[in-house]
Amino acid sequence: MIRTILFSLLLSLLNFTSFAQEDLLQKVAPDHIPGKWKGKLIQGEGGLAREYTFELNLELDTQNKIKGHSYIYVDKSHAKISLKGELKGNQIHLQEIKIVDYKITPSYLWCIKKMDLKFLFKRSFFRLEGKWTGSTSQGECTPGVIQLKKATIKA
């Protein structure tokens, strides 16, 4: 009985901490979203590769509208793609617009992506993590996930 009560109290404390952290992240997100994010984009089978180096360079205006570029790299192929989006709480919705510069293996096309990312703080880093979908002029791309991080300033 005592174990059940202690476990319930622990769960309540963890839930409160989780809600408090999410509330805090919503408040600090506008200060930490702008800048360079680095990590990886993972795609299901059927793409050029399973894992790509992926970066975002983001700007945020006073209306929580986002603009910037994504950068994707794999082997000797790369692309720079303009994007726009919006910050809502600690959720970021991004839509790539136009390929600005690229090099790719013949017979492949870069996906123009929609990304739904969550702003998180884990293991001393601010992170953007979530799912992406996309398409080319030939049809839908195999979707996947994005995992990015931004180094925090240490005193």
Stockholm file with secondary structure:
# STOCKHOLM 1.0

chainA/1-155         MIRTILFSLLLSLLNFTSFAQEDLLQKVAPDHIPGKWKGKLIQGEGGLAREYTFELNLELDTQNKIKGHSYIYVDKSHAKISLKGELKGNQIHLQEIKIVDYKITPSYLWCIKKMDLKFLFKRSFFRLEGKWTGSTSQGECTPGVIQLKKATIKA
#=GR chainA/1-155 SS CHHHHHHHHHHHHHHHHHHHHHHHHHHHHHHHSSEEEEEEEEECTTSSCSEEEEEEEEEECTTSEEEEEEEEEETTEEEEEEEEEEEETTEEEEEEEEEEEEECCTTCCCCEEEEEEEEEEETTEEEEEEEEEEEETTEECCCEEEEEEEECCCC
#=GC SS_cons         CHHHHHHHHHHHHHHHHHHHHHHHHHHHHHHHSSEEEEEEEEECTTSSCSEEEEEEEEEECTTSEEEEEEEEEETTEEEEEEEEEEEETTEEEEEEEEEEEEECCTTCCCCEEEEEEEEEEETTEEEEEEEEEEEETTEECCCEEEEEEEECCCC
//
